[in-house]
Amino acid sequence: MSYPWGALGTNLWVTAVVTVVVFAVALGVAVGLRKGRHDGIDVVWGLAFAIIAVTTFVLSAGHGDDLLRWLITVLTCVWGVRLAVHIFLRNRGGAEDPRYVKIIEGARGNPTLHMIRKVYVPQAVIAWIVSLPVQLGQYGIADGPIAVVVTVLGVLLWLVGFVFETVGDAQLARFRADPANRGTVMDRGLWRYTRHPNYFGDAAVWWGLTVLALHHVAGLIGLISAALMTWLLVKGTGAALLERSIGRRRPGYADYVRRTSGFLPLPPKKGTG
């Protein structure tokens, strides 16, 4: 069976519209109900991928392999909803995210238009691009021995990533909940082997979903998405951005950096603690 490029094309523009609507609603809630507080977009980030996956699942009926469609949709939704719930609970009752405070402070003119240009439009575009493996994969056909290898490898990568992200977030939440740890560095559990197990987990999840899209050569397009997500997590809005300020808030962080891998999980360096 040939790849349904026409149906995929329709899927791509429909999900583009859906993505715009999702982030427009997020903006409306931020401005109208939350009085200019914008950290809710971080909750929407995970939900957007789940919505794109479900939209693609509906549109791909009759084109892609049913088992593959279900698998990709379920894995994406589990990841996206879990992330959204985690961020919602983490932010509940706290102050606005300092990143968004800084962006708003730099506004010249209407702060809402400034946030649209600096935050909402970029995140919507990135979410749609990163979601390409989820869309491409649901139009593929899982057939032949190679399909088994691709499916198993993709699910294993997703599972490793999901465990790292979920366990890492839970360990950090427990650490922060203990007043005795205030001002200290989290270097236990998974955080002993990588300074960012949650970000590493995010990347592994998306490489897993990208591998699942490789049932057809069209899935190679998704490699761009996985690479973009990894770059954002390592050099963009993830680890690099966080570490620019965390050293000032955690006196022991410099030593932690010396002995602990920045991204990939590795044994701590000997002789440094």
PLY file of the C-alpha trace (Angstrom):
ply
format ascii 1.0
element vertex 273
property float x
property float y
property float z
element edge 272
property int vertex1
property int vertex2
end_header
0.00 0.00 0.00
1.39 3.42 -0.98
1.69 6.17 1.57
-1.42 8.42 1.64
0.30 11.75 1.04
-2.95 13.51 0.14
-4.64 12.47 3.39
-1.53 13.46 5.34
-1.57 16.88 3.69
-5.15 17.42 4.84
-4.16 16.22 8.30
-1.30 18.70 8.49
-3.36 21.79 7.77
-6.20 20.65 10.05
-3.79 20.08 12.96
-2.18 23.45 12.23
-5.58 25.12 12.66
-6.29 23.05 15.79
-2.93 24.06 17.27
-3.64 27.74 16.66
-7.05 27.38 18.34
-5.54 25.61 21.38
-2.95 28.33 21.98
-5.48 31.09 21.25
-7.72 29.64 23.97
-4.71 29.49 26.30
-4.05 33.16 25.60
-7.67 34.05 26.24
-7.65 32.25 29.58
-4.35 33.89 30.56
-5.58 37.40 29.75
-9.25 37.08 30.72
-9.38 34.71 33.69
-5.82 34.73 35.04
-5.28 38.49 34.80
-2.17 38.44 32.68
-0.54 35.41 34.23
0.91 33.27 31.43
2.54 30.20 33.01
-0.60 28.22 32.18
0.82 27.86 28.68
3.21 25.28 30.12
0.19 23.15 31.02
-1.21 23.63 27.52
2.10 22.48 26.00
1.55 18.82 26.92
-2.19 18.94 26.21
-1.56 20.35 22.72
0.30 17.20 21.69
-2.48 15.00 23.04
-5.07 17.01 21.09
-3.00 16.81 17.89
-2.61 13.05 18.36
-6.35 12.52 18.83
-7.16 14.77 15.86
-4.77 12.76 13.69
-6.23 9.49 15.00
-9.68 10.56 13.79
-8.46 11.82 10.41
-6.21 8.82 9.71
-9.03 6.26 10.01
-8.98 4.04 6.94
-5.45 5.08 5.96
-2.92 3.91 8.55
-2.47 0.70 10.49
-5.06 0.61 13.29
-2.73 -0.89 15.90
-0.04 1.68 15.11
-2.57 4.52 15.22
-3.80 3.42 18.64
-0.27 2.90 19.96
1.03 6.31 18.89
-2.10 8.11 20.10
-2.13 6.42 23.51
1.60 6.95 24.12
1.36 10.61 23.14
-1.72 11.24 25.28
-0.26 9.48 28.32
2.90 11.58 28.07
1.10 14.86 27.34
-1.61 14.56 29.99
0.86 13.42 32.64
3.10 16.39 31.90
0.16 18.82 31.96
-1.11 17.52 35.31
2.38 17.61 36.82
2.99 21.21 35.78
-0.48 22.29 36.92
0.07 20.82 40.38
3.61 22.22 40.56
2.50 25.76 39.67
-0.70 25.80 41.69
-0.57 28.46 44.39
2.85 29.73 43.34
4.02 32.96 41.76
4.18 33.62 38.03
7.06 31.91 36.23
10.09 34.29 36.27
10.66 33.62 32.56
7.31 35.16 31.64
7.75 38.01 34.10
11.01 38.91 32.37
9.41 38.72 28.91
6.53 40.97 29.93
8.92 43.47 31.51
10.64 43.78 28.14
7.40 44.67 26.36
7.27 47.86 24.33
3.64 48.76 23.83
0.79 46.31 24.38
2.02 43.51 26.72
-0.51 41.01 25.32
0.70 41.51 21.75
4.26 41.22 23.04
3.47 37.84 24.66
1.72 36.63 21.51
4.81 37.42 19.45
7.40 36.18 21.94
5.65 33.18 23.53
2.36 32.00 22.04
3.18 32.03 18.33
6.64 30.43 18.75
5.28 27.72 21.05
2.38 26.94 18.71
4.72 26.63 15.72
7.20 24.49 17.66
4.44 22.22 19.01
3.14 21.58 15.50
6.63 20.85 14.12
7.58 18.60 17.04
4.30 16.70 16.63
5.13 15.66 13.04
6.23 12.10 14.01
2.86 11.60 15.74
1.08 12.68 12.56
3.35 10.87 10.07
3.37 7.67 12.09
-0.39 7.25 12.16
-0.47 7.03 8.36
2.16 4.27 8.25
1.59 0.53 7.88
3.22 -1.85 10.37
4.06 -4.78 8.08
6.91 -7.29 7.90
9.76 -8.23 10.27
11.21 -4.71 10.28
7.92 -3.45 11.66
8.39 -5.54 14.80
11.89 -4.17 15.35
10.77 -0.57 14.80
7.76 -0.97 17.09
9.70 -2.61 19.93
12.55 -0.10 19.73
10.17 2.85 19.63
8.15 1.66 22.61
11.30 0.88 24.63
12.72 4.35 23.99
9.39 5.92 24.94
9.23 3.81 28.11
12.77 4.73 29.19
11.96 8.38 28.65
8.63 8.25 30.43
10.16 6.50 33.46
13.02 9.01 33.67
10.68 11.97 33.36
8.03 10.69 35.75
10.39 9.35 38.41
12.68 12.38 38.13
9.75 14.79 38.61
8.46 12.79 41.59
11.88 12.70 43.24
12.35 16.43 42.80
8.86 17.18 44.13
9.57 15.18 47.32
12.93 16.91 47.70
11.39 20.37 47.40
8.61 19.53 49.82
11.13 18.96 52.63
12.01 22.31 54.30
15.38 20.86 55.33
16.43 20.83 51.67
15.84 24.55 51.11
18.83 26.10 49.32
20.52 22.73 48.71
21.09 20.78 45.50
19.04 17.75 44.52
21.66 15.08 43.74
19.84 11.89 44.70
18.05 9.18 42.78
18.10 9.78 39.04
19.49 13.26 39.69
22.75 11.61 40.74
23.33 10.48 37.14
22.06 13.45 35.15
21.34 17.03 36.15
18.13 16.91 34.11
16.45 13.47 34.16
13.12 15.08 33.28
14.52 16.76 30.16
16.42 13.62 29.15
13.16 11.71 29.57
11.33 14.21 27.38
13.89 13.75 24.61
13.79 9.95 24.84
9.98 9.96 24.63
10.09 11.94 21.40
12.84 9.84 19.88
10.68 6.81 20.69
7.66 8.33 18.94
9.90 9.27 16.01
11.13 5.70 15.68
7.50 4.51 15.62
6.95 6.78 12.60
9.73 4.97 10.70
7.43 2.21 9.48
7.53 4.21 6.25
10.33 6.29 4.78
8.06 9.31 5.24
8.82 9.01 8.95
12.35 10.26 8.28
10.84 13.74 8.18
10.13 13.29 11.88
13.86 13.20 12.64
13.79 16.99 12.28
11.17 17.14 15.03
13.06 14.91 17.45
16.26 16.87 16.82
14.44 20.16 17.42
12.92 18.90 20.67
16.32 17.67 21.88
18.00 20.97 21.00
15.32 22.93 22.86
15.73 20.73 25.93
19.53 20.93 25.94
20.36 24.37 24.56
17.11 26.29 24.23
14.36 26.77 26.81
15.32 23.70 28.88
18.55 22.85 30.68
20.69 25.76 29.46
18.12 28.40 30.42
17.55 26.87 33.84
21.25 26.64 34.66
21.90 30.31 33.89
20.35 31.29 37.20
20.29 28.18 39.36
23.95 28.52 40.31
23.20 31.80 42.08
20.37 30.18 44.05
22.18 26.96 44.95
25.72 27.47 46.35
26.64 23.80 45.85
25.51 23.67 42.24
28.97 24.29 40.74
30.29 21.17 42.43
27.21 19.26 41.29
27.96 20.34 37.71
31.55 19.10 37.98
30.56 15.59 39.00
27.25 15.05 37.20
26.43 14.62 33.53
24.54 17.54 32.03
22.03 15.47 30.05
22.71 11.80 29.28
22.59 9.59 32.41
26.16 8.62 33.33
27.91 7.47 36.53
29.08 10.44 38.67
32.72 11.40 38.20
34.95 9.89 40.85
36.86 12.03 43.30
34.38 14.92 43.13
31.93 13.92 45.79
0 1
1 2
2 3
3 4
4 5
5 6
6 7
7 8
8 9
9 10
10 11
11 12
12 13
13 14
14 15
15 16
16 17
17 18
18 19
19 20
20 21
21 22
22 23
23 24
24 25
25 26
26 27
27 28
28 29
29 30
30 31
31 32
32 33
33 34
34 35
35 36
36 37
37 38
38 39
39 40
40 41
41 42
42 43
43 44
44 45
45 46
46 47
47 48
48 49
49 50
50 51
51 52
52 53
53 54
54 55
55 56
56 57
57 58
58 59
59 60
60 61
61 62
62 63
63 64
64 65
65 66
66 67
67 68
68 69
69 70
70 71
71 72
72 73
73 74
74 75
75 76
76 77
77 78
78 79
79 80
80 81
81 82
82 83
83 84
84 85
85 86
86 87
87 88
88 89
89 90
90 91
91 92
92 93
93 94
94 95
95 96
96 97
97 98
98 99
99 100
100 101
101 102
102 103
103 104
104 105
105 106
106 107
107 108
108 109
109 110
110 111
111 112
112 113
113 114
114 115
115 116
116 117
117 118
118 119
119 120
120 121
121 122
122 123
123 124
124 125
125 126
126 127
127 128
128 129
129 130
130 131
131 132
132 133
133 134
134 135
135 136
136 137
137 138
138 139
139 140
140 141
141 142
142 143
143 144
144 145
145 146
146 147
147 148
148 149
149 150
150 151
151 152
152 153
153 154
154 155
155 156
156 157
157 158
158 159
159 160
160 161
161 162
162 163
163 164
164 165
165 166
166 167
167 168
168 169
169 170
170 171
171 172
172 173
173 174
174 175
175 176
176 177
177 178
178 179
179 180
180 181
181 182
182 183
183 184
184 185
185 186
186 187
187 188
188 189
189 190
190 191
191 192
192 193
193 194
194 195
195 196
196 197
197 198
198 199
199 200
200 201
201 202
202 203
203 204
204 205
205 206
206 207
207 208
208 209
209 210
210 211
211 212
212 213
213 214
214 215
215 216
216 217
217 218
218 219
219 220
220 221
221 222
222 223
223 224
224 225
225 226
226 227
227 228
228 229
229 230
230 231
231 232
232 233
233 234
234 235
235 236
236 237
237 238
238 239
239 240
240 241
241 242
242 243
243 244
244 245
245 246
246 247
247 248
248 249
249 250
250 251
251 252
252 253
253 254
254 255
255 256
256 257
257 258
258 259
259 260
260 261
261 262
262 263
263 264
264 265
265 266
266 267
267 268
268 269
269 270
270 271
271 272
